[in-house]
Amino acid sequence: LQHRALPGTLSADNLAECPVTKARACDLILPHSAVSTPVFMPVGTQGTLKGITVDQLDGLGCQICLGNTYHLGMRPGPDLIEKANGLHGFMNWKKNLLTDSGGFQMVSLVELSEVNEEGVKFKSPYDGKEILLSPEKSISIQNSLGSDIMMQLDDVVSSTVTGPRVEEAMHRSIRWLDRCIAANKNPDKQNLFAIIQGGLNADLRKACLDEMTQRNVPGFAIGGLSGGEEKDDFWRMVTLSTDHLPREKPRYLMGVGYAVDLVVCVALGCDMFDCVFPTRTARFGSALVPWGSLQVKHKQYAKDFQPIDPDCPCPTCKRHSRAYLHALFKSDTSAMHHITIHNIAYQLTLMRSVRQSIVDGRFPEFIRSFMKQMFPSPDQYPSWAVDALASVNVTLE
Amino acid sequence: MAGSRIKLELSRVVQGESRLGVLKGLGRTGQHCLEVPGCLLYSHLGTVPHLTQDTLHTLKNIPAVTQVTLSSVAEHQEVLQEFKGGFKKFAGLHDTVVYCSLHDPAALCPPGYTTNKTVSVWGSGGRIELTVAKFMAIQKTIQPDWYQSMADGETWQSNTSRKRLRKSVDRTLAHLDECLTIHQNSQDLQGVEVFGVVEGGDILEERARSARETAKRPVAGFCLDGFQTGSMDQTLRTQLIKAIAKELPEDKPRLLQGVGRPDEVLACVEAGVDLFEGFFPFQVTERGCALSFSFDISLDPERAVLELNDDETCRAGEGQPNGEVTDGDQTQMTSFEINLKDKRYHDDFRPLVEGCGCYCCVNHQRAYLHHLLVTNELLAGVLLMIHNTAHYIGFFSTLREALANDKLDLLKRR
């Protein structure tokens, strides 16, 4: 066991590295609890995980989840949350929290006024007032939220954008990183992560990596991906990034949550992931299973008296059948909660299995059997996944 | 039908009317019991609204009887038929007694769809028309522990004619007789109990007749229908219930449908009601409110008055009528609750109710609930349902305690 103290308050106990792929498994010691990696972090946008109590979340084994700076910064606002003893106190979550910078919502949610060196100017959707989200403001809000891991404000550009804007955003993100580091009031209690940008351009990404890895931050996120770009480009940027990120610091791939993507990106060297997909899709009645997904609201399940997954130990599968959940969707919102619980359990169980297989030195076998379960036949394996895995010495049939 | 296994053991009868006791012999094996006066656990298709088993079981003293409604179950008749195991198993309800009612007390039915031979319920896919034959066929697939007989209760509108009311009594008795015949000849319904339904609207003679006639049938207890909140004022309701009670055997339970407000519950207990449907906490939850009325009868009276005033000034500012419900609108906020969407709770870090031991009050604050409501978060419903149910259960517990110790007056003052 190697114990490495990182800058900030995060330390990583390295447990294992896969001898075949670039996968790693370790324990991140964060202020509120240890987090076993690889880890999937459910997203609790507005200080709550859509219908699930913190006890239920804890009961599923979740050690870290997300809150959104943009949403919480708007409602109820950083001052109120600070009065409530931070986001931990406000939502009564005793384990770890990661907050994003608010930057992504700028691009995806609001009517943008302007992005300049100062920050991101936008119109509040609640009262129409113009607000400036600067690196300093973002960090200030996150300081009030008191999250264990904070993200720098980056100049976010959609992965489908090309041209000089991408380069401009990459350079600006570096400058904003430095401003974020300077603005952090709680370096002893909160870990500020950098976010590698550069779009789908290998040179730009490399330049960004070279610069940002010179800063003394406790961890790095790989940003600007998972936004609708081609998967062939996506995985190449991920693996390029992990090739140039320091070994002893955690790598957080933002916005990745589909099971196949998780498994492949762990093989490419990523440790942490977040995505709204599992919890969002649950509310539409879509249950995640090792062979894909199951649309519980669909007629075909009306008389299906098995649980969603007979092998799943989650509270939903232990007690309820597909047929009952199908019927319940017509009667009560709790149907969504049942699926949400199951989907979180699925994601966390998947990551636990991934981790164990790395620790046991059998990750490549795990990958092969995972893919076999997920796809009816080898010719249905997504080609990008086959290529990506081949790049780290795992050949599928 | 052989003698009912359900037995009501009364320990006290106060002033010849209010009854305190235990309903025993519930469930197929007869091992469950329910204290009366008490409430049933309200459910949508067997699930307490918003809650899963984990969140439900943070509650202590959950009522032993869960109410399911034909309005939620009827459309799944085919599924239950194929399942063959009965509703309880289908819903994953392991250790509860299931009572099946016709209608959902929290959802008013559109009038005008009852005929001599049919009543209608509304499922998610629309109206389902029930003859007694179909009604009983569904009961066979549900296999509840007890159910109310099919009834014509479409009399809750004001100005229902005497002729119409008489018809409702006659039809309901006819339905009951038909139900009982099918029931007695059914292997599937062995061990299942039937409650007769007392109708008659607001006419004393019809109410008495309905009660008298229903009592002649071999039923295990009585549902009192047509008294839903908003259909009549409490004085009339009390008068009618007392008249009904005179015609009913003392040792069989009386379940009042559609009444859940604490003040009305109190008055109806005094008139001789034993059981209530537990839908009120759900209604309070759906309007984003938390039950907060005090029912602590051990409080120092002086201090108690001060506490009540504090909450009242809060509510007075909102211009809400005190406990009044206008025009049968069941969705209007009452004086028993606080409206957490109100801006004043934005930075109120107290629990919903000081001293309430429920999961919500132990773990969360008003400011957080306010935030969840303002941002339309699903967790608001979960936490409020837990608190409101806990508070309501506590109220009934205190109600029984007050009856046991002659402290009913203290409770009425709250």
Interface residues (C-beta under 8 A of the other chain):
Chain A: Q46 G47 T48 L49 K50 G51 I52 T53 V54 D55 Q56 G59 H71 R75 P76 L80 K83 A84 F90 M91 N92 A302 K303 F305 P315 T316 R319 H320 S321 A323 Y324 A327 L328 K330 S331 D332 T333 S334 M336 H337 H338 I341
Chain B: H44 L45 T47 V48 P49 H50 L51 T52 Q53 D54 T55 T58 S72 E75 H76 E78 V79 E82 F83 F90 A91 G92 G123 S124 G125 H346 D347 F349 Y359 N363 H364 Q365 A367 Y368 H370 H371 L372 V374 T375 E377 L378 L379 G381 V382 L383
